[in-house]
Amino acid sequence: MEASEELLKRITRNPVICHGVPTIRNKRYPVAVILELLSSGMSHEEILYDYPGLEGADIQACLLFAPTS
């Protein structure tokens, strides 16, 4: 399986978590919030510090998911 497909598996939609919006690994971290933080100028390291439940691959998955959302 291609690496990008593996990363995209980190993005989940669950109707009982955040009303079904795309989140990271069924956690309450919406993809849109992470993308907004990145677009505001936060670095990957700053986001990972502020959200210790995230992993670097989660941010990569959000970036990969962005064009399709």
C-alpha positions as CSV (number, residue, x, y, z in Angstrom):
1,M,0.0,0.0,0.0
2,E,1.2,3.5,-0.9
3,A,2.5,5.7,2.0
4,S,0.0,8.4,1.3
5,E,-2.9,5.9,1.6
6,E,-1.5,4.8,5.0
7,L,-1.4,8.4,6.1
8,L,-4.9,9.0,5.0
9,K,-6.1,6.2,7.2
10,R,-5.4,8.5,10.1
11,I,-8.2,10.8,9.0
12,T,-11.5,9.4,10.3
13,R,-15.2,10.4,10.2
14,N,-17.4,9.3,13.0
15,P,-20.9,10.7,13.5
16,V,-20.5,10.6,17.3
17,I,-17.2,12.5,17.3
18,C,-17.3,16.1,16.3
19,H,-20.6,15.6,14.4
20,G,-18.9,13.5,11.7
21,V,-16.4,16.2,10.5
22,P,-13.0,14.7,9.6
23,T,-10.8,14.2,12.7
24,I,-7.5,12.6,13.4
25,R,-7.6,9.0,14.5
26,N,-11.1,9.3,16.0
27,K,-9.8,11.9,18.5
28,R,-11.5,15.3,18.9
29,Y,-8.9,17.0,16.7
30,P,-10.7,18.2,13.6
31,V,-8.5,18.3,10.5
32,A,-9.7,21.8,9.7
33,V,-8.4,23.1,13.1
34,I,-4.9,21.7,12.4
35,L,-4.9,23.2,8.9
36,E,-5.9,26.6,10.3
37,L,-3.1,26.4,12.8
38,L,-0.6,25.7,10.0
39,S,-2.0,28.4,7.8
40,S,-1.7,30.9,10.7
41,G,2.0,30.2,10.8
42,M,2.4,27.6,13.6
43,S,5.2,25.1,13.0
44,H,4.7,21.4,13.2
45,E,6.7,21.4,16.5
46,E,4.5,24.0,18.1
47,I,1.3,22.1,17.2
48,L,2.7,18.9,18.5
49,Y,3.7,20.7,21.7
50,D,0.2,22.2,22.1
51,Y,-1.6,19.0,21.2
52,P,0.4,16.1,22.8
53,G,-2.1,13.5,21.6
54,L,-0.9,14.2,18.0
55,E,2.0,12.7,16.1
56,G,4.0,14.1,13.2
57,A,2.3,11.7,10.8
58,D,-1.1,13.2,11.8
59,I,-0.1,16.6,10.6
60,Q,1.2,15.1,7.4
61,A,-2.1,13.3,7.0
62,C,-4.0,16.6,7.4
63,L,-1.9,18.2,4.7
64,L,-2.4,15.3,2.4
65,F,-6.2,15.3,3.1
66,A,-6.5,19.1,2.5
67,P,-6.9,19.1,-1.3
68,T,-9.6,16.5,-1.1
69,S,-11.7,18.1,1.6
